[in-house]
Amino acid sequence: MRTLLDLGQSILQRFDPERAHALAIQGLEITSPFLAQSPSAPCLSVNAFGLSFPNPLGLAAGFDKNGQVPDAMLRLGFGFTEIGTVTPKPQAGNPKPRLFRLPADEAVINRFGFNGEGAASVLKRLEARAHRPGIVGVNIGANKDSKDRIADYVSGITTFASVASYFAVNVSSPNTPGLRDLQHGAEFDTLVTNVLDARDQQIAKAGRKPVLFKISPDLTLFELDDIVRVARNRQVDGLIVSNTTLSRPSTLESGKVPHEIGGLSGKPLFERSTWILAETFLRVEKQFPLIGVGGINSAESAIAKIEAGATLVQLYSALTYRGIGLINDIKQGFFEHLTNNGQTSFEPSTGKTARNWIGRFD
């Protein structure tokens, strides 16, 4: 099956990026019932946010926007998967083209703008698979034309409380005008308060679901201080570090494509996202766990995220270039790392290199 999936991956590279993505989702929908479960070694298990993860590697939001293939991705070996970003109402997103490959850099630029089917459609899919095992997070966002974006996030919590394993509150996408303003000052505090209140109102009916906030890699350290202060004071369950970046590293080699507007993800994001992860870890002081995202394309880069401060990690863009086999390659790398270092878990490694990252992007 892996050979067939990798063959499909090479064929998809010949298509327009967005069309290739749609075809990949369709292919996974068809093959999902036939995929064998990829087991994880017991030493890879992680407990975080009150949840038990079979391994620390997750699929980041953006791949499965409408909750079409969570079970397929779990069977392929991810320890958890995150669908979305889901908005209350359906929306088309930004005009096409809006997804660009940077092959020489193993990177992607997107400016989708939260395109998706909307909450009602996604809810039906998640309700249909609610009895199945596996951790499925729901990444929630606000509609572009919303007059009250905080109310959109509250709506997301209320809608998905019964089917989400956890929530990721996306306030850091660069592709919805003004959305990142919700990361700042009193507005972030108001957002966090309202979202957590909405979660707490659902506990009796749906149980207590962890709520994490996904932040930008483009924050200043002053802005990060403010976010962490609010997060600690309001006792959030965690932060996801980080989203895509609007910056363009000088090392990019892919011609004119880097000048496209949108968020950059993939290998070139690794340094900046890992720096902001380490800075966040040092400020959080182990009050809650972090999920590290950005530029992971190997076991080595995933382990580097953990050592910079992540309890769990996520990837997406690397699948475009390295294929679905990357999932088990990383898991095997995790196992070998622990075995070679005489460790029974990654817990002693979390954050051990965080201070080494200080000053890299100040």
HELIX and SHEET records of a PDB file:
HELIX    1   1 ARG A    2  LEU A   12  1                                  11    
HELIX    2   2 PRO A   17  THR A   31  1                                  15    
HELIX    3   3 SER A   32  PHE A   34  5                                   3    
HELIX    4   4 PRO A   42  LEU A   44  5                                   3    
HELIX    5   5 PRO A   70  ARG A   75  1                                   6    
HELIX    6   6 PRO A  103  ASP A  105  5                                   3    
HELIX    7   7 ALA A  119  ALA A  128  1                                  10    
HELIX    8   8 ARG A  149  PHE A  160  1                                  12    
HELIX    9   9 LEU A  179  GLN A  183  5                                   5    
HELIX   10  10 GLY A  185  GLN A  201  1                                  17    
HELIX   11  11 ILE A  203  ALA A  206  1                                   4    
HELIX   12  12 LEU A  221  ASN A  233  1                                  13    
HELIX   13  13 VAL A  257  HIS A  259  5                                   3    
HELIX   14  14 LYS A  267  LEU A  269  5                                   3    
HELIX   15  15 PHE A  270  VAL A  284  1                                  15    
HELIX   16  16 ALA A  299  ALA A  308  1                                  10    
HELIX   17  17 ALA A  318  ARG A  322  1                                   5    
HELIX   18  18 LEU A  326  ASN A  340  1                                  15    
HELIX   19  19 GLU A  347  SER A  349  5                                   3    
HELIX   20  20 ALA A  354  TRP A  357  5                                   4    
SHEET    1   A 2 VAL A  46  ALA A  48  0                                        
SHEET    2   A 2 LEU A  51  PHE A  53 -1                                        
SHEET    1   B 9 LEU A  57  LEU A  59  0                                        
SHEET    2   B 9 PHE A  80  VAL A  86  1                                        
SHEET    3   B 9 VAL A 136  ILE A 140  1                                        
SHEET    4   B 9 TYR A 166  ASN A 170  1                                        
SHEET    5   B 9 VAL A 211  ILE A 215  1                                        
SHEET    6   B 9 GLY A 238  VAL A 241  1                                        
SHEET    7   B 9 LEU A 290  VAL A 293  1                                        
SHEET    8   B 9 LEU A 312  LEU A 315  1                                        
SHEET    9   B 9 LEU A  57  LEU A  59  1                                        
SHEET    1   C 3 LEU A  99  LEU A 102  0                                        
SHEET    2   C 3 ALA A 107  ASN A 110 -1                                        
SHEET    3   C 3 GLY A 263  GLY A 266 -1                                        
END                                                                             
